[in-house]
């Protein structure tokens, strides 16, 4: 009995959204591995599309970089973090430990960190966009919660000062850098992540009186 020849597999045509996501995923891979010097021609080759087709989805490299930012940084931002920080029914140290435990699960990702570092080296807008978001959604709210914890709800209503914000950035930056050392530089941990978070939060809150410039 003659065997019937196998039918050649027909490749499914991707929808416009699927094709865009495919190109964007490849852009994230390329930029996080080789930096942002890669040209759109190189990206097109890497993504398996023609350069004109790439421009059909992303008219310029700036548009592509903005899309990478949205994919890696905005899409991973969790709306519930706002409520986690602001929930005054719980002790502030508990809230901060929980928030940073969850937040770092997102940012302690080599792709996230490498893109952030490469962007900073090239002075791209990704860092400016993200810093503005963190300041608005993390730094200022935590400053206000420290005030509320130390001096009551009314104290939290005033404008956050530069010194308060700078103190919080120092605290926040230390936690971010722990991830850079671990995930990018591959430096062995000297203390556990959980212990690092707890000690950092304790140090921040113990110094709250100095940050606020008043008795805690």
mmCIF file of the C-alpha atoms, coordinates in Angstrom:
data_MODEL
# 
_entry.id   MODEL 
# 
loop_
_atom_site.group_PDB 
_atom_site.id 
_atom_site.type_symbol 
_atom_site.label_atom_id 
_atom_site.label_alt_id 
_atom_site.label_comp_id 
_atom_site.label_asym_id 
_atom_site.label_entity_id 
_atom_site.label_seq_id 
_atom_site.pdbx_PDB_ins_code 
_atom_site.Cartn_x 
_atom_site.Cartn_y 
_atom_site.Cartn_z 
_atom_site.occupancy 
_atom_site.B_iso_or_equiv 
_atom_site.pdbx_formal_charge 
_atom_site.auth_seq_id 
_atom_site.auth_comp_id 
_atom_site.auth_asym_id 
_atom_site.auth_atom_id 
_atom_site.pdbx_PDB_model_num 
ATOM 1   C CA . UNK A 1 1   ? 0.000  0.000  0.000  1.00 0.00 ? 1   UNK A CA 1 
ATOM 2   C CA . UNK A 1 2   ? 1.425  3.351  -1.052 1.00 0.00 ? 2   UNK A CA 1 
ATOM 3   C CA . UNK A 1 3   ? 1.853  5.784  1.808  1.00 0.00 ? 3   UNK A CA 1 
ATOM 4   C CA . UNK A 1 4   ? 0.303  9.170  1.280  1.00 0.00 ? 4   UNK A CA 1 
ATOM 5   C CA . UNK A 1 5   ? 2.875  11.957 1.245  1.00 0.00 ? 5   UNK A CA 1 
ATOM 6   C CA . UNK A 1 6   ? 2.827  14.191 4.297  1.00 0.00 ? 6   UNK A CA 1 
ATOM 7   C CA . UNK A 1 7   ? 1.249  17.540 3.729  1.00 0.00 ? 7   UNK A CA 1 
ATOM 8   C CA . UNK A 1 8   ? 3.669  20.404 4.099  1.00 0.00 ? 8   UNK A CA 1 
ATOM 9   C CA . UNK A 1 9   ? 3.052  22.421 7.227  1.00 0.00 ? 9   UNK A CA 1 
ATOM 10  C CA . UNK A 1 10  ? 1.514  25.775 6.509  1.00 0.00 ? 10  UNK A CA 1 
ATOM 11  C CA . UNK A 1 11  ? 2.855  28.585 8.642  1.00 0.00 ? 11  UNK A CA 1 
ATOM 12  C CA . UNK A 1 12  ? 0.081  30.536 10.280 1.00 0.00 ? 12  UNK A CA 1 
ATOM 13  C CA . UNK A 1 13  ? 0.010  34.170 9.279  1.00 0.00 ? 13  UNK A CA 1 
ATOM 14  C CA . UNK A 1 14  ? 0.535  36.354 12.319 1.00 0.00 ? 14  UNK A CA 1 
ATOM 15  C CA . UNK A 1 15  ? -1.926 39.081 13.127 1.00 0.00 ? 15  UNK A CA 1 
ATOM 16  C CA . UNK A 1 16  ? -0.638 42.634 13.240 1.00 0.00 ? 16  UNK A CA 1 
ATOM 17  C CA . UNK A 1 17  ? -0.631 42.598 17.048 1.00 0.00 ? 17  UNK A CA 1 
ATOM 18  C CA . UNK A 1 18  ? 1.216  39.271 17.171 1.00 0.00 ? 18  UNK A CA 1 
ATOM 19  C CA . UNK A 1 19  ? 3.817  40.485 14.692 1.00 0.00 ? 19  UNK A CA 1 
ATOM 20  C CA . UNK A 1 20  ? 4.330  43.695 16.666 1.00 0.00 ? 20  UNK A CA 1 
ATOM 21  C CA . UNK A 1 21  ? 4.762  41.722 19.888 1.00 0.00 ? 21  UNK A CA 1 
ATOM 22  C CA . UNK A 1 22  ? 7.221  39.397 18.187 1.00 0.00 ? 22  UNK A CA 1 
ATOM 23  C CA . UNK A 1 23  ? 9.361  42.298 16.982 1.00 0.00 ? 23  UNK A CA 1 
ATOM 24  C CA . UNK A 1 24  ? 9.148  43.968 20.385 1.00 0.00 ? 24  UNK A CA 1 
ATOM 25  C CA . UNK A 1 25  ? 10.211 40.793 22.198 1.00 0.00 ? 25  UNK A CA 1 
ATOM 26  C CA . UNK A 1 26  ? 13.234 40.502 19.926 1.00 0.00 ? 26  UNK A CA 1 
ATOM 27  C CA . UNK A 1 27  ? 14.078 44.159 20.518 1.00 0.00 ? 27  UNK A CA 1 
ATOM 28  C CA . UNK A 1 28  ? 14.022 43.572 24.279 1.00 0.00 ? 28  UNK A CA 1 
ATOM 29  C CA . UNK A 1 29  ? 16.347 40.584 23.838 1.00 0.00 ? 29  UNK A CA 1 
ATOM 30  C CA . UNK A 1 30  ? 18.733 42.478 21.554 1.00 0.00 ? 30  UNK A CA 1 
ATOM 31  C CA . UNK A 1 31  ? 18.918 45.694 23.582 1.00 0.00 ? 31  UNK A CA 1 
ATOM 32  C CA . UNK A 1 32  ? 19.294 43.891 26.917 1.00 0.00 ? 32  UNK A CA 1 
ATOM 33  C CA . UNK A 1 33  ? 22.143 41.773 25.525 1.00 0.00 ? 33  UNK A CA 1 
ATOM 34  C CA . UNK A 1 34  ? 24.035 44.216 23.297 1.00 0.00 ? 34  UNK A CA 1 
ATOM 35  C CA . UNK A 1 35  ? 22.834 47.645 24.391 1.00 0.00 ? 35  UNK A CA 1 
ATOM 36  C CA . UNK A 1 36  ? 21.049 50.369 22.486 1.00 0.00 ? 36  UNK A CA 1 
ATOM 37  C CA . UNK A 1 37  ? 23.696 50.907 19.809 1.00 0.00 ? 37  UNK A CA 1 
ATOM 38  C CA . UNK A 1 38  ? 22.086 48.197 17.669 1.00 0.00 ? 38  UNK A CA 1 
ATOM 39  C CA . UNK A 1 39  ? 20.640 49.687 14.472 1.00 0.00 ? 39  UNK A CA 1 
ATOM 40  C CA . UNK A 1 40  ? 17.136 49.122 13.150 1.00 0.00 ? 40  UNK A CA 1 
ATOM 41  C CA . UNK A 1 41  ? 18.713 47.128 10.312 1.00 0.00 ? 41  UNK A CA 1 
ATOM 42  C CA . UNK A 1 42  ? 20.358 44.796 12.835 1.00 0.00 ? 42  UNK A CA 1 
ATOM 43  C CA . UNK A 1 43  ? 17.113 44.529 14.758 1.00 0.00 ? 43  UNK A CA 1 
ATOM 44  C CA . UNK A 1 44  ? 15.158 43.689 11.609 1.00 0.00 ? 44  UNK A CA 1 
ATOM 45  C CA . UNK A 1 45  ? 17.608 40.887 10.837 1.00 0.00 ? 45  UNK A CA 1 
ATOM 46  C CA . UNK A 1 46  ? 17.485 39.684 14.451 1.00 0.00 ? 46  UNK A CA 1 
ATOM 47  C CA . UNK A 1 47  ? 13.668 39.683 14.379 1.00 0.00 ? 47  UNK A CA 1 
ATOM 48  C CA . UNK A 1 48  ? 13.495 37.952 10.998 1.00 0.00 ? 48  UNK A CA 1 
ATOM 49  C CA . UNK A 1 49  ? 11.657 40.793 9.261  1.00 0.00 ? 49  UNK A CA 1 
ATOM 50  C CA . UNK A 1 50  ? 12.557 43.350 6.641  1.00 0.00 ? 50  UNK A CA 1 
ATOM 51  C CA . UNK A 1 51  ? 13.531 46.872 7.664  1.00 0.00 ? 51  UNK A CA 1 
ATOM 52  C CA . UNK A 1 52  ? 10.514 48.398 5.844  1.00 0.00 ? 52  UNK A CA 1 
ATOM 53  C CA . UNK A 1 53  ? 8.234  46.031 7.762  1.00 0.00 ? 53  UNK A CA 1 
ATOM 54  C CA . UNK A 1 54  ? 9.903  47.049 11.023 1.00 0.00 ? 54  UNK A CA 1 
ATOM 55  C CA . UNK A 1 55  ? 9.224  50.708 10.223 1.00 0.00 ? 55  UNK A CA 1 
ATOM 56  C CA . UNK A 1 56  ? 5.618  49.805 9.537  1.00 0.00 ? 56  UNK A CA 1 
ATOM 57  C CA . UNK A 1 57  ? 5.260  48.949 13.230 1.00 0.00 ? 57  UNK A CA 1 
ATOM 58  C CA . UNK A 1 58  ? 7.803  51.356 14.726 1.00 0.00 ? 58  UNK A CA 1 
ATOM 59  C CA . UNK A 1 59  ? 8.398  54.447 12.542 1.00 0.00 ? 59  UNK A CA 1 
ATOM 60  C CA . UNK A 1 60  ? 11.609 55.347 14.377 1.00 0.00 ? 60  UNK A CA 1 
ATOM 61  C CA . UNK A 1 61  ? 14.078 53.879 16.829 1.00 0.00 ? 61  UNK A CA 1 
ATOM 62  C CA . UNK A 1 62  ? 12.757 56.324 19.435 1.00 0.00 ? 62  UNK A CA 1 
ATOM 63  C CA . UNK A 1 63  ? 9.278  54.813 18.996 1.00 0.00 ? 63  UNK A CA 1 
ATOM 64  C CA . UNK A 1 64  ? 10.753 51.356 19.495 1.00 0.00 ? 64  UNK A CA 1 
ATOM 65  C CA . UNK A 1 65  ? 12.621 52.396 22.642 1.00 0.00 ? 65  UNK A CA 1 
ATOM 66  C CA . UNK A 1 66  ? 9.422  53.872 24.058 1.00 0.00 ? 66  UNK A CA 1 
ATOM 67  C CA . UNK A 1 67  ? 7.638  50.577 23.337 1.00 0.00 ? 67  UNK A CA 1 
ATOM 68  C CA . UNK A 1 68  ? 10.440 48.639 25.055 1.00 0.00 ? 68  UNK A CA 1 
ATOM 69  C CA . UNK A 1 69  ? 10.037 50.883 28.111 1.00 0.00 ? 69  UNK A CA 1 
ATOM 70  C CA . UNK A 1 70  ? 6.302  50.262 28.203 1.00 0.00 ? 70  UNK A CA 1 
ATOM 71  C CA . UNK A 1 71  ? 6.752  46.508 27.810 1.00 0.00 ? 71  UNK A CA 1 
ATOM 72  C CA . UNK A 1 72  ? 9.477  46.019 30.413 1.00 0.00 ? 72  UNK A CA 1 
ATOM 73  C CA . UNK A 1 73  ? 8.739  48.770 32.929 1.00 0.00 ? 73  UNK A CA 1 
ATOM 74  C CA . UNK A 1 74  ? 5.104  49.876 32.713 1.00 0.00 ? 74  UNK A CA 1 
ATOM 75  C CA . UNK A 1 75  ? 3.528  46.501 31.950 1.00 0.00 ? 75  UNK A CA 1 
ATOM 76  C CA . UNK A 1 76  ? 5.252  44.989 34.987 1.00 0.00 ? 76  UNK A CA 1 
ATOM 77  C CA . UNK A 1 77  ? 4.201  47.771 37.345 1.00 0.00 ? 77  UNK A CA 1 
ATOM 78  C CA . UNK A 1 78  ? 1.531  46.460 39.730 1.00 0.00 ? 78  UNK A CA 1 
ATOM 79  C CA . UNK A 1 79  ? -1.342 48.823 40.599 1.00 0.00 ? 79  UNK A CA 1 
ATOM 80  C CA . UNK A 1 80  ? -1.751 47.127 43.985 1.00 0.00 ? 80  UNK A CA 1 
ATOM 81  C CA . UNK A 1 81  ? 1.583  48.533 45.136 1.00 0.00 ? 81  UNK A CA 1 
ATOM 82  C CA . UNK A 1 82  ? -0.066 51.921 45.737 1.00 0.00 ? 82  UNK A CA 1 
ATOM 83  C CA . UNK A 1 83  ? -2.534 50.437 48.219 1.00 0.00 ? 83  UNK A CA 1 
ATOM 84  C CA . UNK A 1 84  ? 0.159  48.292 49.815 1.00 0.00 ? 84  UNK A CA 1 
ATOM 85  C CA . UNK A 1 85  ? 2.194  51.384 50.723 1.00 0.00 ? 85  UNK A CA 1 
ATOM 86  C CA . UNK A 1 86  ? -0.787 53.464 51.850 1.00 0.00 ? 86  UNK A CA 1 
ATOM 87  C CA . UNK A 1 87  ? -2.614 50.894 54.037 1.00 0.00 ? 87  UNK A CA 1 
ATOM 88  C CA . UNK A 1 88  ? -2.408 52.557 57.458 1.00 0.00 ? 88  UNK A CA 1 
ATOM 89  C CA . UNK A 1 89  ? -4.258 49.693 59.119 1.00 0.00 ? 89  UNK A CA 1 
ATOM 90  C CA . UNK A 1 90  ? -0.876 47.931 59.164 1.00 0.00 ? 90  UNK A CA 1 
ATOM 91  C CA . UNK A 1 91  ? 2.448  48.897 60.721 1.00 0.00 ? 91  UNK A CA 1 
ATOM 92  C CA . UNK A 1 92  ? 4.661  50.823 58.327 1.00 0.00 ? 92  UNK A CA 1 
ATOM 93  C CA . UNK A 1 93  ? 7.612  48.444 58.625 1.00 0.00 ? 93  UNK A CA 1 
ATOM 94  C CA . UNK A 1 94  ? 5.376  45.530 57.620 1.00 0.00 ? 94  UNK A CA 1 
ATOM 95  C CA . UNK A 1 95  ? 4.081  47.451 54.613 1.00 0.00 ? 95  UNK A CA 1 
ATOM 96  C CA . UNK A 1 96  ? 7.551  48.408 53.411 1.00 0.00 ? 96  UNK A CA 1 
ATOM 97  C CA . UNK A 1 97  ? 8.936  44.897 53.833 1.00 0.00 ? 97  UNK A CA 1 
ATOM 98  C CA . UNK A 1 98  ? 5.999  43.479 51.887 1.00 0.00 ? 98  UNK A CA 1 
ATOM 99  C CA . UNK A 1 99  ? 6.190  46.120 49.169 1.00 0.00 ? 99  UNK A CA 1 
ATOM 100 C CA . UNK A 1 100 ? 9.916  45.785 48.569 1.00 0.00 ? 100 UNK A CA 1 
ATOM 101 C CA . UNK A 1 101 ? 9.670  42.013 48.688 1.00 0.00 ? 101 UNK A CA 1 
ATOM 102 C CA . UNK A 1 102 ? 7.146  42.140 45.843 1.00 0.00 ? 102 UNK A CA 1 
ATOM 103 C CA . UNK A 1 103 ? 8.733  45.052 43.971 1.00 0.00 ? 103 UNK A CA 1 
ATOM 104 C CA . UNK A 1 104 ? 12.131 43.394 43.832 1.00 0.00 ? 104 UNK A CA 1 
ATOM 105 C CA . UNK A 1 105 ? 10.610 40.217 42.398 1.00 0.00 ? 105 UNK A CA 1 
ATOM 106 C CA . UNK A 1 106 ? 9.892  42.418 39.380 1.00 0.00 ? 106 UNK A CA 1 
ATOM 107 C CA . UNK A 1 107 ? 13.099 44.424 39.118 1.00 0.00 ? 107 UNK A CA 1 
ATOM 108 C CA . UNK A 1 108 ? 15.623 41.752 40.144 1.00 0.00 ? 108 UNK A CA 1 
ATOM 109 C CA . UNK A 1 109 ? 15.403 40.410 36.622 1.00 0.00 ? 109 UNK A CA 1 
ATOM 110 C CA . UNK A 1 110 ? 18.573 40.522 34.477 1.00 0.00 ? 110 UNK A CA 1 
ATOM 111 C CA . UNK A 1 111 ? 16.675 41.878 31.460 1.00 0.00 ? 111 UNK A CA 1 
ATOM 112 C CA . UNK A 1 112 ? 15.088 44.656 33.537 1.00 0.00 ? 112 UNK A CA 1 
ATOM 113 C CA . UNK A 1 113 ? 18.384 45.607 35.131 1.00 0.00 ? 113 UNK A CA 1 
ATOM 114 C CA . UNK A 1 114 ? 20.535 45.385 31.989 1.00 0.00 ? 114 UNK A CA 1 
ATOM 115 C CA . UNK A 1 115 ? 18.144 47.567 30.004 1.00 0.00 ? 115 UNK A CA 1 
ATOM 116 C CA . UNK A 1 116 ? 18.143 50.115 32.817 1.00 0.00 ? 116 UNK A CA 1 
ATOM 117 C CA . UNK A 1 117 ? 21.945 50.203 32.988 1.00 0.00 ? 117 UNK A CA 1 
ATOM 118 C CA . UNK A 1 118 ? 22.427 50.334 29.212 1.00 0.00 ? 118 UNK A CA 1 
ATOM 119 C CA . UNK A 1 119 ? 19.861 53.131 28.981 1.00 0.00 ? 119 UNK A CA 1 
ATOM 120 C CA . UNK A 1 120 ? 21.695 55.133 31.615 1.00 0.00 ? 120 UNK A CA 1 
ATOM 121 C CA . UNK A 1 121 ? 25.027 54.743 29.825 1.00 0.00 ? 121 UNK A CA 1 
ATOM 122 C CA . UNK A 1 122 ? 23.485 56.106 26.600 1.00 0.00 ? 122 UNK A CA 1 
ATOM 123 C CA . UNK A 1 123 ? 21.571 58.903 28.423 1.00 0.00 ? 123 UNK A CA 1 
ATOM 124 C CA . UNK A 1 124 ? 18.274 57.658 27.017 1.00 0.00 ? 124 UNK A CA 1 
ATOM 125 C CA . UNK A 1 125 ? 14.907 58.725 28.363 1.00 0.00 ? 125 UNK A CA 1 
ATOM 126 C CA . UNK A 1 126 ? 14.040 55.329 29.861 1.00 0.00 ? 126 UNK A CA 1 
ATOM 127 C CA . UNK A 1 127 ? 15.753 56.230 33.120 1.00 0.00 ? 127 UNK A CA 1 
ATOM 128 C CA . UNK A 1 128 ? 14.108 59.664 33.297 1.00 0.00 ? 128 UNK A CA 1 
ATOM 129 C CA . UNK A 1 129 ? 10.668 58.183 32.628 1.00 0.00 ? 129 UNK A CA 1 
ATOM 130 C CA . UNK A 1 130 ? 11.075 55.479 35.233 1.00 0.00 ? 130 UNK A CA 1 
ATOM 131 C CA . UNK A 1 131 ? 12.645 57.684 37.889 1.00 0.00 ? 131 UNK A CA 1 
ATOM 132 C CA . UNK A 1 132 ? 9.718  60.104 37.578 1.00 0.00 ? 132 UNK A CA 1 
ATOM 133 C CA . UNK A 1 133 ? 7.288  57.223 38.069 1.00 0.00 ? 133 UNK A CA 1 
ATOM 134 C CA . UNK A 1 134 ? 9.140  55.828 41.089 1.00 0.00 ? 134 UNK A CA 1 
ATOM 135 C CA . UNK A 1 135 ? 9.357  59.270 42.673 1.00 0.00 ? 135 UNK A CA 1 
ATOM 136 C CA . UNK A 1 136 ? 5.630  59.860 42.210 1.00 0.00 ? 136 UNK A CA 1 
ATOM 137 C CA . UNK A 1 137 ? 4.417  56.377 43.163 1.00 0.00 ? 137 UNK A CA 1 
ATOM 138 C CA . UNK A 1 138 ? 7.008  55.184 45.684 1.00 0.00 ? 138 UNK A CA 1 
ATOM 139 C CA . UNK A 1 139 ? 9.356  57.863 47.050 1.00 0.00 ? 139 UNK A CA 1 
ATOM 140 C CA . UNK A 1 140 ? 6.816  60.598 47.843 1.00 0.00 ? 140 UNK A CA 1 
ATOM 141 C CA . UNK A 1 141 ? 4.140  58.221 49.196 1.00 0.00 ? 141 UNK A CA 1 
ATOM 142 C CA . UNK A 1 142 ? 6.632  56.537 51.535 1.00 0.00 ? 142 UNK A CA 1 
ATOM 143 C CA . UNK A 1 143 ? 7.811  59.943 52.755 1.00 0.00 ? 143 UNK A CA 1 
ATOM 144 C CA . UNK A 1 144 ? 4.205  60.817 53.573 1.00 0.00 ? 144 UNK A CA 1 
ATOM 145 C CA . UNK A 1 145 ? 3.661  57.488 55.334 1.00 0.00 ? 145 UNK A CA 1 
ATOM 146 C CA . UNK A 1 146 ? 6.757  58.050 57.469 1.00 0.00 ? 146 UNK A CA 1 
ATOM 147 C CA . UNK A 1 147 ? 5.351  61.426 58.477 1.00 0.00 ? 147 UNK A CA 1 
ATOM 148 C CA . UNK A 1 148 ? 1.976  59.897 59.307 1.00 0.00 ? 148 UNK A CA 1 
ATOM 149 C CA . UNK A 1 149 ? 3.627  57.133 61.323 1.00 0.00 ? 149 UNK A CA 1 
ATOM 150 C CA . UNK A 1 150 ? 5.821  59.545 63.275 1.00 0.00 ? 150 UNK A CA 1 
ATOM 151 C CA . UNK A 1 151 ? 3.663  62.637 63.637 1.00 0.00 ? 151 UNK A CA 1 
ATOM 152 C CA . UNK A 1 152 ? 0.105  61.783 62.639 1.00 0.00 ? 152 UNK A CA 1 
ATOM 153 C CA . UNK A 1 153 ? -2.062 62.006 59.530 1.00 0.00 ? 153 UNK A CA 1 
ATOM 154 C CA . UNK A 1 154 ? -2.051 65.808 59.379 1.00 0.00 ? 154 UNK A CA 1 
ATOM 155 C CA . UNK A 1 155 ? 1.740  65.878 59.078 1.00 0.00 ? 155 UNK A CA 1 
ATOM 156 C CA . UNK A 1 156 ? 1.493  63.725 55.957 1.00 0.00 ? 156 UNK A CA 1 
ATOM 157 C CA . UNK A 1 157 ? -0.393 66.389 54.013 1.00 0.00 ? 157 UNK A CA 1 
ATOM 158 C CA . UNK A 1 158 ? 2.452  68.837 53.519 1.00 0.00 ? 158 UNK A CA 1 
ATOM 159 C CA . UNK A 1 159 ? 4.724  68.904 50.499 1.00 0.00 ? 159 UNK A CA 1 
ATOM 160 C CA . UNK A 1 160 ? 7.570  66.410 50.586 1.00 0.00 ? 160 UNK A CA 1 
ATOM 161 C CA . UNK A 1 161 ? 10.897 68.206 51.002 1.00 0.00 ? 161 UNK A CA 1 
ATOM 162 C CA . UNK A 1 162 ? 14.010 67.625 48.925 1.00 0.00 ? 162 UNK A CA 1 
ATOM 163 C CA . UNK A 1 163 ? 15.888 66.262 51.928 1.00 0.00 ? 163 UNK A CA 1 
ATOM 164 C CA . UNK A 1 164 ? 13.118 63.760 52.652 1.00 0.00 ? 164 UNK A CA 1 
ATOM 165 C CA . UNK A 1 165 ? 13.003 62.607 49.035 1.00 0.00 ? 165 UNK A CA 1 
ATOM 166 C CA . UNK A 1 166 ? 16.805 62.343 48.866 1.00 0.00 ? 166 UNK A CA 1 
ATOM 167 C CA . UNK A 1 167 ? 16.873 60.212 52.016 1.00 0.00 ? 167 UNK A CA 1 
ATOM 168 C CA . UNK A 1 168 ? 14.284 57.877 50.502 1.00 0.00 ? 168 UNK A CA 1 
ATOM 169 C CA . UNK A 1 169 ? 16.213 57.670 47.228 1.00 0.00 ? 169 UNK A CA 1 
ATOM 170 C CA . UNK A 1 170 ? 19.306 56.617 49.174 1.00 0.00 ? 170 UNK A CA 1 
ATOM 171 C CA . UNK A 1 171 ? 17.296 53.877 50.882 1.00 0.00 ? 171 UNK A CA 1 
ATOM 172 C CA . UNK A 1 172 ? 15.573 52.799 47.656 1.00 0.00 ? 172 UNK A CA 1 
ATOM 173 C CA . UNK A 1 173 ? 18.787 52.891 45.638 1.00 0.00 ? 173 UNK A CA 1 
ATOM 174 C CA . UNK A 1 174 ? 20.531 50.601 48.114 1.00 0.00 ? 174 UNK A CA 1 
ATOM 175 C CA . UNK A 1 175 ? 17.844 47.971 47.622 1.00 0.00 ? 175 UNK A CA 1 
ATOM 176 C CA . UNK A 1 176 ? 18.073 48.277 43.828 1.00 0.00 ? 176 UNK A CA 1 
ATOM 177 C CA . UNK A 1 177 ? 21.860 47.991 43.928 1.00 0.00 ? 177 UNK A CA 1 
ATOM 178 C CA . UNK A 1 178 ? 21.622 44.769 45.927 1.00 0.00 ? 178 UNK A CA 1 
ATOM 179 C CA . UNK A 1 179 ? 19.896 43.274 42.879 1.00 0.00 ? 179 UNK A CA 1 
ATOM 180 C CA . UNK A 1 180 ? 22.506 44.692 40.480 1.00 0.00 ? 180 UNK A CA 1 
ATOM 181 C CA . UNK A 1 181 ? 25.311 43.121 42.499 1.00 0.00 ? 181 UNK A CA 1 
ATOM 182 C CA . UNK A 1 182 ? 23.518 39.780 42.632 1.00 0.00 ? 182 UNK A CA 1 
ATOM 183 C CA . UNK A 1 183 ? 22.038 39.521 39.142 1.00 0.00 ? 183 UNK A CA 1 
ATOM 184 C CA . UNK A 1 184 ? 24.497 41.499 36.978 1.00 0.00 ? 184 UNK A CA 1 
ATOM 185 C CA . UNK A 1 185 ? 27.849 41.412 38.771 1.00 0.00 ? 185 UNK A CA 1 
ATOM 186 C CA . UNK A 1 186 ? 27.203 37.896 40.126 1.00 0.00 ? 186 UNK A CA 1 
ATOM 187 C CA . UNK A 1 187 ? 28.622 38.815 43.530 1.00 0.00 ? 187 UNK A CA 1 
ATOM 188 C CA . UNK A 1 188 ? 27.611 36.258 46.185 1.00 0.00 ? 188 UNK A CA 1 
ATOM 189 C CA . UNK A 1 189 ? 25.165 37.494 48.775 1.00 0.00 ? 189 UNK A CA 1 
ATOM 190 C CA . UNK A 1 190 ? 26.727 38.453 52.079 1.00 0.00 ? 190 UNK A CA 1 
ATOM 191 C CA . UNK A 1 191 ? 23.374 38.323 53.797 1.00 0.00 ? 191 UNK A CA 1 
ATOM 192 C CA . UNK A 1 192 ? 20.011 36.922 52.789 1.00 0.00 ? 192 UNK A CA 1 
ATOM 193 C CA . UNK A 1 193 ? 17.620 39.059 50.788 1.00 0.00 ? 193 UNK A CA 1 
ATOM 194 C CA . UNK A 1 194 ? 15.045 38.898 53.582 1.00 0.00 ? 194 UNK A CA 1 
ATOM 195 C CA . UNK A 1 195 ? 17.544 40.078 56.171 1.00 0.00 ? 195 UNK A CA 1 
ATOM 196 C CA . UNK A 1 196 ? 18.757 42.865 53.887 1.00 0.00 ? 196 UNK A CA 1 
ATOM 197 C CA . UNK A 1 197 ? 15.217 44.193 53.403 1.00 0.00 ? 197 UNK A CA 1 
ATOM 198 C CA . UNK A 1 198 ? 14.391 44.054 57.097 1.00 0.00 ? 198 UNK A CA 1 
ATOM 199 C CA . UNK A 1 199 ? 17.614 45.777 58.147 1.00 0.00 ? 199 UNK A CA 1 
ATOM 200 C CA . UNK A 1 200 ? 17.215 48.459 55.491 1.00 0.00 ? 200 UNK A CA 1 
ATOM 201 C CA . UNK A 1 201 ? 13.631 49.210 56.574 1.00 0.00 ? 201 UNK A CA 1 
ATOM 202 C CA . UNK A 1 202 ? 14.588 49.215 60.263 1.00 0.00 ? 202 UNK A CA 1 
ATOM 203 C CA . UNK A 1 203 ? 17.455 51.623 59.574 1.00 0.00 ? 203 UNK A CA 1 
ATOM 204 C CA . UNK A 1 204 ? 15.186 53.932 57.581 1.00 0.00 ? 204 UNK A CA 1 
ATOM 205 C CA . UNK A 1 205 ? 12.479 54.070 60.230 1.00 0.00 ? 205 UNK A CA 1 
ATOM 206 C CA . UNK A 1 206 ? 14.929 54.357 63.126 1.00 0.00 ? 206 UNK A CA 1 
ATOM 207 C CA . UNK A 1 207 ? 16.274 57.475 61.425 1.00 0.00 ? 207 UNK A CA 1 
ATOM 208 C CA . UNK A 1 208 ? 12.842 58.928 60.696 1.00 0.00 ? 208 UNK A CA 1 
ATOM 209 C CA . UNK A 1 209 ? 13.216 61.684 63.298 1.00 0.00 ? 209 UNK A CA 1 
ATOM 210 C CA . UNK A 1 210 ? 16.376 62.920 61.616 1.00 0.00 ? 210 UNK A CA 1 
ATOM 211 C CA . UNK A 1 211 ? 14.768 62.744 58.165 1.00 0.00 ? 211 UNK A CA 1 
ATOM 212 C CA . UNK A 1 212 ? 11.776 64.754 59.321 1.00 0.00 ? 212 UNK A CA 1 
ATOM 213 C CA . UNK A 1 213 ? 13.781 67.160 61.415 1.00 0.00 ? 213 UNK A CA 1 
ATOM 214 C CA . UNK A 1 214 ? 11.546 66.627 64.438 1.00 0.00 ? 214 UNK A CA 1 
ATOM 215 C CA . UNK A 1 215 ? 11.040 64.298 67.362 1.00 0.00 ? 215 UNK A CA 1 
ATOM 216 C CA . UNK A 1 216 ? 9.681  60.866 66.310 1.00 0.00 ? 216 UNK A CA 1 
# 
